[in-house]
Amino acid sequence: MSTIAMVKAAEKRLKGNVRRTPMLTSPFLDEIAGRKVLVKAECLQHTGSFKFRGAWSAISALPKEDRARGVIAFSSGNHAQGVALAAQMHKTKAVIIMPADAPKIKIENTKALGAKVVLYDRAGGEDRDEVANKINEKENLCLIKPFDDAQVIAGQGTTGIEITFQAKDLKVRDADVLVCTGGGGLASGIALALKEYSDNLRVRTVEPEGFDDYAHSLRAGRPVANKNVTGSICDAIITPTPGLLTFPILNRLAGPGLVVTDEECLQAMALAFNRLKIVIEPGGAAALAAALFHGEYIEGDAVIAVATGGNVDKEIFEKALSKYGDI
C-alpha cells in the first residue's frame, strides 16, 4: 500500500529528473466554466505524460541487481513511453506489451525510446498479463505495473505535492481537483498528497462515458468492472476495473466520480489548444472537459483540472480543431 511517506521519498528521487509542470489559466475558460479554472499541464511532462513520474519512481526504487535485469510493462502508450525513457536513463532494457489498436504515435514513440514492443489483441480478448508472463518466464524482468504498483502511485503523487503549492501561490484555497482516471494511479497518488498538504482541495475522478468504473465503484463502495474494454477515443484511461491498491485510497479520499463524453473531450482539446496553447490527447482532456461542461457537479470557487497526456494522433487532433474552432 502506498503511503505519504513513499510519496515524499519519491519526490526526493525524482528531483532533477522530472519537470515541475506549470499551472495554466485563461479568462476564456473561466467564463465557460463559471469559476476560476486552473490546468495542471502534465502533458508537458517528459514523454508527454505524468506517467514518467511513476516509471522513474518505480525503476529508481528497485535494488540495483533487479534493475540491471531490465523491466517489463504493459500499457496502451503513456506508461509505455514513461517506462521506456526511465529505463533508458537508468541504462537498463525495457520490454513493453501494447495493444495492437493503440495509437500509432504511442507505439512508434515507445520504440524510438529504445524499448522492445510486443503487441497483443486487446479487442479480440487476448490477456495482456498472460502475454507478459510468457515473456517473463524466459527473461525474468521486473514488472512495472501501470497503476497497481505502490512505487508508481508514489511517483504520481508528486504531481499532487506540486498542485498544493501552486494552488497556494495562485491564492486558490477551496477547489475540486479533477483527474483523468483509468486505473487510478495518478488520482490515488494525488489524493494522498492533498490529504497531507491541503485541507480544502479534493480529488474527483473523471472518466469517459461507458468506461466509468470508478464512478460506479465509488457509489457502490466496492470495485465494479466495465462491460467493455474498447470503444472510446479516450484510450489512455480505459481500464476494466479499479486497481486493488488504488481503489481503497480513492474510496477513502475522493469525492464522487465525474463522467464526460468523447465529444466533450474533443471540444476540451480544441479549447486547450486555442486558449492555453497546449496539445492534449482525448483521455488527457477528460478532466478539463468536466471542469468546463459539468460545473453543476463541482464544488469550490475554483476548479483544478489535470491535463494528463499530450500524445495524440494527428487525425484526432485535426478532428477536434475542425469541429470546435481551429484558429
Secondary structure, 3 states (H helix, E strand, C coil): CCCHHHHHHHHHHHCCCCCCCCEECCHHHHHHHCCEEEEEEHHHCHHHECHHHHHHHHHHHCCHHHHHHCEEEECCCHHHHHHHHHHHHCCCCEEEEEECCCCHHHHHHHHHCCCEEEEECCCCCCCHHHHHHHHHHHHCCEECCCCCCHHHHHHHHHHHHHHHHHHHHCCCCCEEEEEECCCCHHHHHHHHHHHHHCCCEEEEEEEECCCCHHHHHHHHCCCCCCCCCCCCCCHHHCCCCCCCCHHHHHHHHCCCCEEECHHHHHHHHHHHHHHHCCCCCCHHHHHHHHHHHCHHHCCECEEEEEECECCCCHHHHHHHHHHHCCC
